[in-house]
Amino acid sequence: MKIPILDLSPAYRELQADLDAAYRRVMDSGQFLLGRELAAFEEEFARAVGTAHCIGVANGLEALQLVLMARGVGPGDEVIVPAHGYIATWLAVTHTGAMPVPCECDEGTFNLDPARIAALITPRTRAILPIHLYGQCADMAAINLIAVKHGLLVLEDAAQAHGARIQSGAAGSLGNAAGFSFYPSKNLGAFADAGAITTNDGDLAGKLRALRNYGSRERYHHEALGLNSRLDELSAAALRVKLPALAAWNARRSVLASRYRAQLAKVGDLILPFVPAASEPVWHLFVVRTTHRTALQQHLTAQGIGTQIHYPIPPHLSGAYGHPTSGAKRWRRGDFPIAEKLADEVLSLPIGPHHTAEQIDTVCGAVRSFFNQR
Ligand SMILES: *Cc1c(COP(=O)(O)O)cnc(C)c1O
């Protein structure tokens, strides 16, 4: 494949000397969990996000799940989630025993549509869990207003939005707490599974430190039914090397996104991502829409251009949530028409900090030639 959708090896090569030194430091220390590297990374990441606390955990799914657990969300409760997005957000709710309540998204931004939230609130609703999808912040001002009015927790799924900003601040600092993933392909990725929670709530942070470690703050004193969900020292050390590069890498993505926008405006029935005023997305993915998606994807594949679909099956139609034991409602096609349409039309084009302008131009040329031939 000539142009992969994302290539992770150049990031390692760019920082290889520092990463190798960091790994060696950990191996020499003989401490592999809950050590100095994690404590230092937690401080550095909290500072970068602009929150008082950061709690490193094993992955993004458990980051979200742990916050809900810490706030006592469980069986009988409901949590509002986006109908269009990744299934992990729903699973974090389901694994607490609570029920995910899907809410349609705005077609332009792909994010939770605040105007549709109020109608979904019941006496059982405990939290709103917006995703900053594809690297762009959800409309947090509107979401927070609704949450305050109804006394709900706001938990951001910031797994795709490291460094994204809107008027009021950075992703991860815009609700009561946020879950981040450092899965290797994220804008800030480790070389294994890893995740973190950010929050300004000191009481919540303390509970989370226990919950990620078998519910224990003091060895063999177990105050809560916790998980084993720790961010390991090797990953923390690697993330400390990569964090200072994040802003520059996001800026490179932004330059490439502008290049796409300039060359793909008014091409066929292609719909480009909408960026509201005061939103500074970090282009985790560059997602276009077309009713000719299958043919366009085949055309690009034939030219050696990698694409992906994020995501082809909305969670409400997935096997997981169709199953009677999922504890969820049984949804049908047609229940969330916007999410279903997006699942049928979205296509992610190559974007990453190590793609070149020439590669993006090649992709644009191939997209244009596809629509010209029609
Ligand atoms: C990656 C991702 C997650 C899950 O993160 P893991 O580290 O893979 O558990 C959750 N939500 C969204 C939106 C994601 O993109």
The ligand as a Gaussian input file, in Angstrom:
#p B3LYP/6-31G(d) Opt

LIG

0 1
 C      -10.255000       4.235000      21.485000
 C      -11.556000       4.678000      22.041000
 C      -12.048000       4.200000      23.254000
 C      -11.438000       3.056000      24.004000
 O      -10.118000       3.166000      24.297000
 P       -9.267000       1.824000      24.600000
 O       -8.000000       2.357000      25.127000
 O       -9.129000       1.118000      23.305000
 O      -10.028000       1.036000      25.596000
 C      -13.202000       4.747000      23.774000
 N      -13.879000       5.693000      23.109000
 C      -13.465000       6.158000      21.920000
 C      -14.255000       7.214000      21.246000
 C      -12.307000       5.657000      21.331000
 O      -11.913000       6.114000      20.136000

